[in-house]
Each structure stands twice: as C-alpha cells, then as structure tokens.
C-alpha cells in the first residue's frame, strides 16, 4: 500500500511537471492556426471575404467600448448556463434510473434513440411553434437537445457501478443520501465530467442557432444581423469573442474539475 501511494504521488508530481509543456503545445498550436488564417486571408486578398486577424481589433474594441458586445455575450451565456444546468440535472437523473433499472431502460430506450436522432433544428422550430418566440421556448429547445446525450453517458456509468459496493452499503444499512454521495457519485464522476464537457461544447452551438432563428438579442442574433449585412469582420468578432469565453470555461473550470475527479484512480 505505501508503494502504491508513493507511485500515485509521483504520477501527480510528474503531471504537474509536464503542465508547462502542455501549455507550450497549446500556444504553438493556436499560433499555427493564426498563421494559417493569415496565409488564407493573404491568398484571398479580399477583406470582405476573410479579413486579417489584426483587422478585427478596431471593430472589437468599438463593440467592447459601446457595451454592445458584453450585452449580447451576457444574454447568450445566461441561456447557456440555464440550459446546461437543466440538461445536466435531468440527464443525470434519467441516465441513473435507466442504468439502475433494466425495466425502465427497456421502456425509455426507444424514446432516447428517437431524441438522439432528431435534428436540433427540427426541435428548435417545434418549440418556437408550440411555445412561442420567447425565452422559455429557447431554453427548452436547447435543454431537450442535450438531455439524451447526457442520459446516454450517465446510463453507461450507472451500468458500470461496482455491485460489491452496493452490497456493502446494504450490509451497513447506509442511508440512501449518504450512499448516493459517498458510493454512487464518486463512481459516476468521470462520466459526469465527460457529459459536462461535451455538453458545454454542444449547448453553446445550439444556443447560437436558437438565437439566430428566434431571439432579439445574443451572439446568435448579432451574427444573423451581420450576416444580412454581409459584414464578415463583425461576424468573426462576435464568434471569436464567444469562443474565447467558452475556451476559458473549458480550460479554467472543466478540465481542472475533470483532473480532480479522476485523481483518485491514480
């Protein structure tokens, strides 16, 4: 046991040592992407089709000073947050129930397959037609698009739960809430983090489509506006601003969280 503990801590130390290397690779990779953009813009030789990266600095600063960029980013992030919380909560409950109770899984699996294969655009349009062009319809549409993916991942995690630990909690008559907190959730943690990371990546894209089709604010609405004006520069300003925010969430929140919940596995 001491040797296993020592090896585990050496692995953690090695991971921390290699962290600067990972950061360097990320920076070089992004620099390479920027170089490709610069070359493509030079070959295009038409800023109305593809402007150079530095040509976006002035419109970005102007949108930032006016408060317009932060206003629309705030609306989009609010919708992303609401849809993420609802989809994760409902998806975890549904996936856990389906994974733990085969009879429920047999009944609900066809529904899950249908919603997994239903195009997001169809669900968005139906929600707008049935509920109306309002915030409720927008958030419901995004949530319904993501719940099946979360439920599928969590269901596989629930099927992989250790039955020996279940027997142990029964022998010691552990209360349900304590069993969920100390036995079930730690085993599901890697599946929850995987669902969360993929969830953020999918939800924000669907939110932009929802705003593009039926909202009067948000990044998607602004992209729709500048698409009608054929202003590629402003489309890129709003797109890259939101991508930067979501990358910050990924690198500063989700990835550290995933490393933390996986640390107990060594």
Sine and cosine of phi, psi and omega as CSV:
sin_phi,cos_phi,sin_psi,cos_psi,sin_omega,cos_omega
0.00,0.00,-0.72,0.69,0.06,-1.00
-0.85,0.53,-0.64,0.77,0.01,-1.00
-0.90,0.44,-0.66,0.76,0.02,-1.00
-0.89,0.46,-0.66,0.75,0.02,-1.00
-0.90,0.43,-0.68,0.74,0.02,-1.00
-0.89,0.46,-0.68,0.73,0.02,-1.00
-0.89,0.46,-0.64,0.77,-0.01,-1.00
-0.90,0.44,-0.71,0.71,0.00,-1.00
-0.93,0.37,-0.54,0.84,0.08,-1.00
-0.90,0.43,-0.60,0.80,0.04,-1.00
-0.91,0.42,-0.65,0.76,0.05,-1.00
-0.89,0.45,-0.69,0.72,0.02,-1.00
-0.88,0.47,-0.65,0.76,0.02,-1.00
-0.90,0.44,-0.63,0.78,0.02,-1.00
-0.89,0.46,-0.65,0.76,0.03,-1.00
-0.92,0.38,-0.58,0.81,0.02,-1.00
-0.91,0.42,-0.61,0.80,-0.04,-1.00
-1.00,0.09,-0.05,1.00,0.00,-1.00
-0.85,0.53,-0.72,0.69,0.05,-1.00
-0.85,0.53,-0.57,0.82,0.04,-1.00
-0.90,0.44,-0.65,0.76,0.03,-1.00
-0.91,0.42,-0.64,0.77,0.01,-1.00
-0.90,0.44,-0.66,0.75,0.01,-1.00
-0.89,0.46,-0.67,0.74,0.02,-1.00
-0.89,0.46,-0.66,0.75,0.02,-1.00
-0.89,0.46,-0.70,0.71,0.00,-1.00
-0.90,0.45,-0.70,0.72,0.01,-1.00
-0.90,0.44,-0.65,0.76,0.01,-1.00
-0.88,0.48,-0.71,0.71,0.02,-1.00
-0.92,0.40,-0.59,0.81,0.05,-1.00
-0.90,0.43,-0.62,0.78,0.05,-1.00
-0.90,0.44,-0.65,0.76,0.05,-1.00
-0.88,0.47,-0.66,0.75,0.04,-1.00
-0.90,0.44,-0.62,0.79,0.03,-1.00
-0.90,0.44,-0.66,0.75,0.05,-1.00
-0.88,0.48,-0.67,0.75,0.04,-1.00
-0.87,0.49,-0.72,0.69,-0.02,-1.00
-0.88,0.48,-0.69,0.72,0.00,-1.00
-0.91,0.42,-0.68,0.73,0.00,-1.00
-0.90,0.44,-0.65,0.76,0.03,-1.00
-0.91,0.40,-0.61,0.79,0.04,-1.00
-0.92,0.40,-0.64,0.76,0.02,-1.00
-0.93,0.36,-0.58,0.82,0.03,-1.00
-0.93,0.36,-0.65,0.76,0.05,-1.00
0.84,0.54,0.53,0.85,0.04,-1.00
-0.57,-0.82,0.97,-0.22,-0.05,-1.00
-0.90,0.44,-0.32,0.95,0.06,-1.00
-0.96,0.28,-0.35,0.94,0.05,-1.00
-1.00,-0.08,-0.79,0.62,0.02,-1.00
-0.53,-0.85,0.98,-0.18,0.01,-1.00
-0.97,0.25,0.35,-0.94,0.09,-1.00
-0.94,0.34,0.43,-0.90,-0.02,-1.00
-0.82,0.57,-0.66,0.75,-0.05,-1.00
-0.94,0.33,-0.27,0.96,0.05,-1.00
-0.96,0.29,-0.23,0.97,0.00,-1.00
-1.00,0.01,-0.17,0.99,-0.08,-1.00
-0.89,0.45,-0.72,0.69,-0.04,-1.00
-0.91,0.41,-0.77,0.64,0.04,-1.00
-0.89,0.45,-0.55,0.84,0.06,-1.00
-0.90,0.44,-0.72,0.69,0.00,-1.00
-0.90,0.44,-0.61,0.79,0.01,-1.00
-0.92,0.40,-0.69,0.72,0.02,-1.00
-0.91,0.41,-0.55,0.83,0.01,-1.00
-0.95,0.32,-0.69,0.73,0.00,-1.00
-0.91,0.42,-0.61,0.79,-0.02,-1.00
-0.95,0.31,-0.28,0.96,-0.04,-1.00
1.00,0.07,-0.11,0.99,-0.04,-1.00
-0.91,0.42,-0.67,0.74,-0.03,-1.00
-0.90,0.44,-0.74,0.68,-0.01,-1.00
-0.91,0.40,-0.58,0.82,0.02,-1.00
-0.87,0.49,-0.78,0.63,-0.05,-1.00
-0.95,0.30,-0.58,0.82,0.10,-1.00
-0.87,0.49,-0.65,0.76,0.01,-1.00
-0.88,0.47,-0.68,0.73,0.03,-1.00
-0.90,0.44,-0.69,0.72,-0.01,-1.00
-0.91,0.42,-0.70,0.72,0.00,-1.00
-0.91,0.42,-0.56,0.83,0.06,-1.00
-0.89,0.46,-0.70,0.71,0.02,-1.00
-0.91,0.40,-0.64,0.77,0.04,-1.00
-0.87,0.49,-0.70,0.71,-0.03,-1.00
-0.90,0.45,-0.74,0.68,0.01,-1.00
-0.87,0.49,-0.75,0.66,-0.04,-1.00
-0.91,0.43,-0.62,0.78,0.00,-1.00
-0.90,0.44,-0.74,0.67,-0.02,-1.00
-0.88,0.47,-0.71,0.70,-0.01,-1.00
-0.91,0.40,-0.72,0.70,-0.04,-1.00
-0.91,0.42,-0.67,0.74,0.01,-1.00
-0.92,0.40,-0.70,0.72,-0.03,-1.00
-0.89,0.45,-0.79,0.61,-0.03,-1.00
-0.93,0.36,-0.61,0.79,-0.01,-1.00
-0.92,0.39,-0.62,0.78,0.03,-1.00
-0.90,0.43,-0.71,0.70,0.01,-1.00
-0.88,0.47,-0.74,0.67,-0.02,-1.00
-0.90,0.44,-0.71,0.70,-0.01,-1.00
-0.90,0.43,-0.63,0.78,0.01,-1.00
-0.91,0.41,-0.68,0.73,0.01,-1.00
-0.91,0.42,-0.69,0.73,-0.01,-1.00
-0.92,0.39,-0.58,0.82,0.00,-1.00
-0.96,0.26,-0.48,0.88,-0.07,-1.00
-1.00,-0.02,-0.41,0.91,-0.07,-1.00
-0.83,-0.56,0.98,-0.18,-0.05,-1.00
-0.84,0.54,-0.56,0.83,0.00,-1.00
-0.90,0.44,-0.68,0.74,0.04,-1.00
-0.91,0.42,-0.63,0.78,0.01,-1.00
-0.88,0.48,-0.66,0.75,0.01,-1.00
-0.89,0.45,-0.60,0.80,-0.02,-1.00
-0.97,0.25,-0.64,0.77,-0.12,-0.99
-1.00,-0.06,-0.25,0.97,-0.03,-1.00
-0.86,0.51,-0.66,0.75,0.06,-1.00
-0.87,0.49,-0.61,0.79,0.05,-1.00
-0.89,0.46,-0.67,0.74,-0.02,-1.00
-0.89,0.46,-0.67,0.74,0.00,-1.00
-0.90,0.44,-0.66,0.76,0.00,-1.00
-0.88,0.47,-0.75,0.66,-0.04,-1.00
-0.94,0.33,-0.48,0.88,0.07,-1.00
-0.91,0.40,-0.53,0.85,-0.06,-1.00
-0.98,-0.18,-0.04,1.00,0.04,-1.00
-0.98,0.22,0.84,-0.55,-0.01,-1.00
-0.85,0.52,0.64,-0.77,-0.02,-1.00
-0.86,0.51,-0.61,0.79,-0.03,-1.00
-0.88,0.47,-0.65,0.76,0.00,-1.00
-0.89,0.45,-0.70,0.71,-0.02,-1.00
-0.91,0.42,-0.62,0.78,0.04,-1.00
-0.89,0.46,-0.74,0.67,-0.02,-1.00
-0.89,0.46,-0.67,0.74,0.01,-1.00
-0.90,0.44,-0.66,0.75,0.03,-1.00
-0.89,0.46,-0.64,0.77,0.04,-1.00
-0.91,0.41,-0.62,0.78,0.01,-1.00
-0.94,0.34,-0.63,0.78,-0.08,-1.00
-0.99,0.12,-0.64,0.77,-0.11,-0.99
-0.98,-0.18,-0.55,0.84,-0.02,-1.00
0.90,-0.43,0.19,-0.98,0.00,-1.00
-0.99,0.11,0.97,0.26,-0.04,-1.00
-0.63,-0.78,0.04,-1.00,-0.05,-1.00
-0.90,0.43,-0.60,0.80,0.00,-1.00
-0.86,0.51,-0.74,0.67,0.00,-1.00
-0.88,0.47,-0.65,0.76,-0.03,-1.00
-0.89,0.46,-0.74,0.67,-0.06,-1.00
-0.95,0.32,-0.63,0.78,0.04,-1.00
-0.88,0.48,-0.68,0.73,-0.01,-1.00
-0.88,0.48,-0.71,0.70,0.00,-1.00
-0.92,0.40,-0.67,0.74,-0.02,-1.00
-0.89,0.46,-0.73,0.69,-0.01,-1.00
-0.90,0.44,-0.50,0.87,0.03,-1.00
-0.94,0.33,-0.46,0.89,-0.10,-1.00
-0.99,-0.16,-0.44,0.90,-0.06,-1.00
-0.81,0.59,-0.71,0.70,-0.03,-1.00
-0.86,0.50,-0.62,0.78,0.02,-1.00
-0.91,0.42,-0.70,0.72,0.02,-1.00
-0.89,0.45,-0.72,0.70,-0.02,-1.00
-0.88,0.48,-0.62,0.79,0.01,-1.00
-0.90,0.45,-0.71,0.71,-0.01,-1.00
-0.91,0.41,-0.72,0.69,-0.04,-1.00
-0.93,0.38,-0.56,0.83,0.04,-1.00
-0.87,0.49,-0.67,0.74,0.04,-1.00
-0.91,0.42,-0.60,0.80,0.07,-1.00
-0.91,0.42,-0.65,0.76,0.01,-1.00
-0.91,0.41,-0.56,0.83,0.04,-1.00
-0.94,0.35,-0.43,0.90,-0.05,-1.00
-1.00,-0.03,0.08,1.00,0.01,-1.00
-0.89,0.46,0.60,-0.80,-0.04,-1.00
-0.95,0.30,0.90,-0.43,0.01,-1.00
-0.92,0.40,-0.44,0.90,0.04,-1.00
-0.89,0.46,-0.62,0.79,0.05,-1.00
-0.93,0.36,-0.56,0.83,0.09,-1.00
-0.89,0.46,-0.69,0.73,0.02,-1.00
-0.89,0.45,-0.63,0.78,-0.01,-1.00
-0.90,0.45,-0.69,0.72,0.01,-1.00
-0.90,0.43,-0.52,0.86,0.06,-1.00
-0.94,0.34,-0.64,0.77,0.01,-1.00
-0.89,0.45,-0.67,0.74,-0.02,-1.00
-1.00,0.04,0.05,1.00,0.04,-1.00
0.79,0.61,0.75,0.66,0.00,-1.00
-0.94,0.33,0.74,-0.67,0.04,-1.00
-0.85,0.52,0.43,-0.90,-0.11,-0.99
-0.88,0.48,-0.70,0.71,-0.03,-1.00
-0.90,0.43,-0.66,0.75,0.03,-1.00
-0.93,0.38,-0.61,0.79,0.04,-1.00
-0.89,0.45,-0.67,0.74,0.00,-1.00
-0.90,0.44,-0.68,0.74,-0.09,-1.00
-0.96,0.29,-0.66,0.75,-0.16,-0.99
-0.98,-0.19,-0.26,0.96,-0.07,-1.00
-0.88,-0.48,-0.78,0.62,-0.11,-0.99
-0.98,0.21,-0.81,0.59,-0.07,-1.00
-0.88,0.48,-0.64,0.77,0.07,-1.00
-0.87,0.50,-0.57,0.82,0.03,-1.00
-0.96,0.28,-0.51,0.86,0.00,-1.00
-1.00,0.09,-0.19,0.98,-0.13,-0.99
-0.81,0.59,-0.72,0.69,0.03,-1.00
-0.88,0.47,-0.58,0.82,0.02,-1.00
-0.95,0.32,-0.61,0.80,0.02,-1.00
-0.91,0.41,-0.68,0.73,0.01,-1.00
-0.91,0.41,-0.62,0.79,0.05,-1.00
-0.89,0.45,-0.69,0.73,0.03,-1.00
-0.90,0.43,-0.60,0.80,0.00,-1.00
-0.92,0.39,-0.70,0.71,-0.02,-1.00
-0.90,0.43,-0.72,0.70,0.04,-1.00
-0.93,0.37,-0.52,0.85,-0.01,-1.00
-0.90,0.43,-0.71,0.71,0.02,-1.00
-0.88,0.47,-0.67,0.74,-0.04,-1.00
-0.89,0.46,-0.60,0.80,-0.02,-1.00
-0.99,0.12,-0.68,0.73,-0.12,-0.99
-0.88,0.47,-0.70,0.71,-0.07,-1.00
-0.92,0.39,-0.49,0.87,0.06,-1.00
-0.93,0.36,-0.66,0.75,0.01,-1.00
-0.93,0.37,-0.59,0.81,0.04,-1.00
-0.86,0.50,-0.65,0.76,0.02,-1.00
-0.89,0.45,-0.63,0.78,0.04,-1.00
-0.91,0.42,-0.68,0.73,0.03,-1.00
-0.85,0.52,-0.70,0.71,0.01,-1.00
-0.94,0.35,-0.59,0.81,0.02,-1.00
-0.87,0.49,-0.63,0.78,-0.12,-0.99
-1.00,0.05,-0.56,0.83,-0.19,-0.98
-0.47,-0.88,0.37,0.93,0.06,-1.00
-0.85,-0.52,0.36,-0.93,-0.04,-1.00
-0.97,-0.25,0.23,0.97,0.08,-1.00
-0.40,-0.92,0.15,-0.99,-0.02,-1.00
0.97,-0.25,0.24,-0.97,-0.03,-1.00
-0.89,0.45,-0.65,0.76,0.02,-1.00
-0.88,0.48,-0.65,0.76,0.05,-1.00
-0.89,0.47,-0.69,0.72,0.00,-1.00
-0.91,0.42,-0.64,0.77,0.05,-1.00
-0.89,0.46,-0.65,0.76,0.06,-1.00
-0.88,0.47,-0.68,0.73,0.00,-1.00
-0.88,0.48,-0.76,0.65,-0.05,-1.00
-0.97,0.25,-0.35,0.94,0.15,-0.99
-0.91,0.42,-0.68,0.73,0.03,-1.00
-0.91,0.43,-0.52,0.86,0.03,-1.00
-1.00,0.06,-0.05,1.00,-0.05,-1.00
0.81,0.58,0.69,0.72,0.03,-1.00
-0.98,-0.22,1.00,0.01,-0.06,-1.00
-0.89,0.45,-0.60,0.80,-0.04,-1.00
-0.86,0.50,-0.75,0.66,-0.02,-1.00
-0.94,0.34,-0.54,0.84,0.11,-0.99
-0.86,0.51,-0.70,0.71,0.01,-1.00
-0.93,0.37,-0.59,0.81,0.02,-1.00
-0.87,0.50,-0.76,0.66,-0.02,-1.00
-0.94,0.34,-0.63,0.78,-0.01,-1.00
-0.90,0.44,-0.76,0.66,-0.05,-1.00
-0.95,0.33,-0.50,0.87,0.06,-1.00
-0.89,0.46,-0.71,0.71,-0.02,-1.00
-0.95,0.31,-0.60,0.80,0.07,-1.00
-0.87,0.49,-0.65,0.76,0.01,-1.00
-0.88,0.47,-0.65,0.76,0.02,-1.00
-0.90,0.43,-0.70,0.71,-0.04,-1.00
-0.94,0.35,-0.55,0.84,0.10,-1.00
-0.91,0.41,-0.61,0.79,0.05,-1.00
-0.89,0.45,-0.65,0.76,0.06,-1.00
-0.89,0.46,-0.67,0.74,-0.01,-1.00
-0.90,0.44,-0.74,0.67,-0.10,-0.99
-0.98,0.19,-0.57,0.82,-0.10,-0.99
-1.00,-0.08,-0.35,0.94,-0.06,-1.00
-0.88,-0.48,-0.86,0.52,-0.18,-0.98
-0.95,0.30,-0.72,0.69,-0.01,-1.00
-0.90,0.43,-0.72,0.70,0.09,-1.00
-0.87,0.49,-0.61,0.80,0.03,-1.00
-0.89,0.45,-0.68,0.73,0.00,-1.00
-0.90,0.44,-0.67,0.74,0.03,-1.00
-0.89,0.45,-0.58,0.82,-0.01,-1.00
-0.92,0.38,-0.70,0.71,-0.06,-1.00
-0.97,0.26,-0.34,0.94,0.03,-1.00
-1.00,-0.01,-0.13,0.99,-0.12,-0.99
-0.90,0.44,-0.53,0.85,-0.05,-1.00
-0.92,0.38,-0.33,0.94,0.02,-1.00
-0.98,0.20,-0.16,0.99,-0.02,-1.00
0.98,0.17,0.00,0.00,0.00,0.00
